[in-house]
Amino acid sequence: MALKAVHFSHLRTLNQVRVQATMVAIYSSRFSKVNDGGQTSLNWSKFLVIGHRGSGMNVLESSDRRMKEIKENSILSFNTAGEFAVDFIEFDVQVTKDDYPVIFHDNFILTEEENGEISERRLTELTLDEFVCCVPQTEPANVGKTLLRRTEDQRILSWKVEQDDALCTLQEAFQKVNPSLGFNIELKFDDDIVYQDEELIHVIQAILRVVFEYAKERAIIFSTFQPDAARLIRVLQSTYPVFFLTDGGSEIYTDVRRNSLEEALKLCLACGLQGIVSEVKAILRNQRAINNIREANLSLLTYGQLNNVPQAVYFQHLAGVDGVIVDMVPEITASISDYMEQLNESKEDSLSVSEGDGQIKTLARHNFLPNQLSLLLKLDS
């Protein structure tokens, strides 16, 4: 397995960080279950469904039209997801050169210039004005540039979707998205950049200023793959829960904190985080981890392509996962609604797990057998 570089900053003492944290730290009783003395589960009242980048991420090379139906990470995508039974939307936040938090997944923005040349610029090196110049524009008088995207195999494709929308800022999301819809705000950082604590704090403070001014009563979860960013945002505020994102070991990083569910659990306990967001296959392959996470009073969410498969979502609910981040919002919300109704009608026929080791004890009537788990794991291999 290839070694993927992830650099992490030198640790500061907790007291040093807290001195800088006082600039923006705001305390609230809204998440009173959280305390500095130890871990407390958030105790979600229901199984959460979270729309990935709103109504789902865009995969331009996919033959599935649903993967390029609505521009990801846009106001249109967020509000469309809110028309279904989702509890939160998940999106990626980065901060521009002039300190504006904007919503965009990729580290680089690719555009086609008027002369036909392709421009590739790091998002965090752009000003807000340069960011919003990328097409489409909401104002008819404004002419934007043609937005492109680089695929995993390094092809460059035109970012064309059926329903387009302008790129947006974090402030606009708070102002224009249904206030009843929760935000899972992923703090996005580049794996290949060395970040010092001062840089991370600067970015986090810019995001927190917007959150504290515009969030009002909206439910919010922070998450990030960057271990030190997770540590620092937990110190900088105690209003909202912080979750650590992990792929659970599918890639190997120089920062060992990113290499397994066990390391993610240790980081959460050491830094007072409230939960883990794991790639779903890591959970399905290591069901014992679900019990370990729950015994530590941490919440557990998952992401990944298998969360678009109803049977995989059913299994996670019964195994104790608190919620799933999904791309196929209409299909999965409908499946979960139907599943919950059937489960309530006939609990004795539902799939269950033992309390000790997470092994399946009974079968479901939803056409899902234990030996199908290996087949599910191969779907997006």
N, C-alpha and C positions, 0 to 999 in steps of 0.2 A: 504494500500500500504506500502510495507516494506521500512524502512528508510535505505538508502544506504549512507555509510559514505564517505564524501569528506571533506578533511581538507584544510584550506587555511591559507596562511602565514600572519604574522603581517604586516600591511601596513607600508612602508617607506614613507617619504616625497618625493615629486617629485624631489626636488633638490638633495637629497641624491642619488636617482636612476640615475639622469642625470650625476652626477660625474662619476659613474662607466660606464655609457653608452658611454662616450666619447672614451672609449677604442676601440670600434668597430663601432660606429655610422657613417654611410656614407650617404650623402644626394644627391639626384638626381632629375632631372627635369622629369624623365621618367613617374612618376605618379604625375604630377604637379597639378592635380585636388585635391590632398590631402593637407590640410594646418592645422596648429596648432590652428587656430582661430575658427574652427567650422567644421561641417560635410559637405561634398560635395559628391554627388553620382558619382560613377565611370562611369555611363552611358555606359554600354555595348552596342556595336553596333548590337549584335545579341543574340538570346537565346543560352546560353552556354550548351554544353553537356560535362560532365567530367567523365572519366573512373575511377571507384572505384578500388583503388589498382592496377590500370592499366586496364586490361581487365576484371576485376571483382574479387570479393573475393572468396576464396575457402570455400565451406561448405562440408566437407568430408562425413557427414552423409546424404547428400541430394541424392535423386534418380535422380535428374536432372544432367546429365553429364556435362552441361555447367558450373556448379558450381565447377567443379574439372577438368577443361580442361587444364588450364595454371596456373603455380605457381604464386600466387598473389605477388605483391610487388617485382617483378623481372624485369630485363632488357627486357627479352622476353615478359613479360606481357605488359610492357610499350610500346614497339615498335609495338607490335601486335595491341594494342588499337589505335596507331597512324595511322594505315592503314585505319581506318574508320574516319568518320566526327566528331571526338572529338576535342575540343578546349584545354582542359587540361586533365592531369591525376592527380588523387589524391593518395597520399601515406603517410605512417606514418614514422616519423623520431624519433629515440631515440639516445642517446649518450652513447658510451661504457665507461668502467672504465678508459681507456686511452684517452678519449676525441675525439673519432672518431664518427661522425654522421653516423648511419646506418639505413637502411630501413627495418622495421619489425613491425608488428602490435601488437602482444601479448606481455605482460609484461614478460613472462617466455618462455624460449626455452626448449623443451623436446627432449631428444635424447636417443636412445638405445645404450648402451655401448657394447663392445665386449663380455662381460660376460652375456649379456642379460638383465642386470639391466637397469632401467629407471632413467635417470638423469634429474632433473628439476632445472634450474638455472635462476635467474633474469638476463635479458639481460644487464641491466646497470651495473651489477657486473662482466661482461665478458670483456676481452680485445678484440681488433679487431681480433687478430689471433684466439682466441677461437671462436669468432662469425663465421668467414669464414670457420672454420673446419666443420660446419654443411653441410651435403650433399644437393644437388650434388656438385661436384667440376668441374670447367671448365678445369682444367689441368688433363690429364689422369693419371699422376704420383701421384697425390694427392688422398688419400682415406679419404672420410669424414665419418661422423656418420649417422645413420638412424634417420631422423627427424620425430618426432611425434607431435600430437596436441591434446589438451584437448577440448572436446566439452562442450557446455553450460550445459549439464546434467552430466558433469564430467567424461564421458568416455574418454579413451585415444585411439586414432586411428593412424595408420600409415599415414603420410602425403604423400599420393600417388596421383599424378595427371597425366593426359595424356601427357602433355608437361612440363617437369621439367626444372628448371634453378637454378643457384647458387644464394645465398643470395648476396645482394650488398650494397655498401656504397652510401651515398649521392653524393660524388664526382664522382663515377662511373656513376650514373644516369645522371649527367650533361654532362659527357664526351661521353656517349654511346647512349643516347636517342636523337631522332630527335630534333634539336634545335628549330624547329617551333612549337613544342608541349609545351604548358604551364604546369607549375608545381603548383598544389595545395598541399603545404607542411603542413601536420598536425603535430604539435608539440605534441608528445605523452607522457603523464604522467600517473602515477598510481593513481587511485582514492583513494587508501587506504594509501597513504603516505603523511605525513606532510612535505610540502615544504616551506622552508624559501626563502625570496627573493634572498639571495646570491646564493643558489643552482640553482634556476631558471635562474638567470642571467648567471651563469657559463655554463649551458646547452645551453642557447640561443646564447651566444657568440661563442661557438664551432660550432653551426649550421651556424651562420651568417658569420663566417670566410670562410667557404666553399662556401656559396652562393655568397658572394661578389667577391670571386676569380674566380668562374667558371660559374656564371649565364650568363654573357655577356648580350645579348639582349633578353634572354628568359623571357617570361611573368611569373610572380610568384604571388601567393596568399598564405599568411600564415593563418592557422586556428588552433584552439585548443579548447578543452573543459575546460581547466584549466584557470579560470578567471584571476588569477594574471600573468600567463604566457602571456595571451593576452595583459594585461595592460603593461607588461614590454617590450615585443617585439615591441609594438607601440612606447614606449619611446626610445628604443635602436636603432631604425632605422625609417626613413620615406621614404625609397625608394619603398617599396612594401606594398600593402594593407593588413590589418589584419582583419580576420573575426572571430567572436565568434561562436563556435559550441554549439548547445543545442538540447536536445531531447524534449524540449518544455513542460516538466512536466510529461512525461510518467513514470519517476521514481522521487522519492523525495530524495534530498540530504541535508546534514547539511549546505552546502553553498547555501543560498537562491538565489544567482545569477544564479544558474543552474536550477531553478525549474519552469521557465515559459518563454514564449516569451516576456512578459512584462519586466521581470527582465533582459533578454538578451538585450533588447532595451535600458534599463537604463544603463547597463554596457557599451554598445557601445558609447552612448552619453557622459558618464562621462569620458571615456578613449580615445575618439577620434578614435575609430575603424571605419572601412569602411563598415562592413557588418555582416550579420548573416547567418550561415548555420544551418538550422533547420531540424529535423526529419520531413518527409513529412506529416505524419498523424497529427502532431500538426498544420500545416498550413491548411490542408484540414478541420480540425475541427474548426478552428478559422480564417476564411477568413478575418475578420476585421483586423487581425494583419498584413496582407499584406499591406493594406492601411496605417496603422500606421507606418510600417517600411519604406515605400516609402515616406511618408510625412516627415520622419526624414532624408531623403536623404541618406538612407542606401541601399546597395545592398542586395539581398536575394537569397540564393541558398538553395537547399534541398537535403537530402539523405534518404535512406531507401528502403525497398523492393518494395513499391508501385511505385517507380520510374522505375521499370521494367515493368510497365503496361502502354501501350501507352495512354490510355484514361486519366489516372491520370496525365501524362506529358502534354497532350494537355490542360487539364484544368488549370494547373499551368501557362503555357505560357500565356493563355488568361487572367488569373487573375492577372498577373503582376510579377510573379516570374522570376528572371533573368537567372536561369539555374538549371540543375539537375545533381546529381552524380548518375551514373547508373552502374549496373553489367552486364546487357545484352547489351554490346556495339553494336554488329552488328545489333541486332533486333531494338533497340531503335533509333539508328542513322538513320536506313532505314525508320522507322515509322515517325520520325520527318521530314525527307526530303520529304516524300510523303505528310505529313500533311501540311507543309509549302507551297508546290506547290499548293495543293488544296485551301489553305487559300488565297493565292495570286490570284488565278483564280476566287474565289467567296467569297469575304470578306463579302458580305451581308448575307451569310448563316452561318457565323462563330458564335461561342459562344462568348458572351461578358459579361462584368460585369459593374455594375453601379459604378460611381466614389465615391458615398457616403459611402455605407456600404458593398461593395463587393458582393452583392447578384446577382445571375444569372438572366439576363433579357431576353436573347434569347437563342434558342436552336442551337445545331450544327447538321451538316449532317454526323457526324462521328460516328453514333450509340452511342452517349453519351448524356444521359439526366440527368437533375439535381437530380432526385431521385435515380440515380445509384451511387451517391457519397457515400451513406451509405453502399452500397454493396462493393465499393472499399475499404472502411475503414476496412471492415471485412476480407479482403483477407489475411492479415498477422497478424491477432489478435492472 
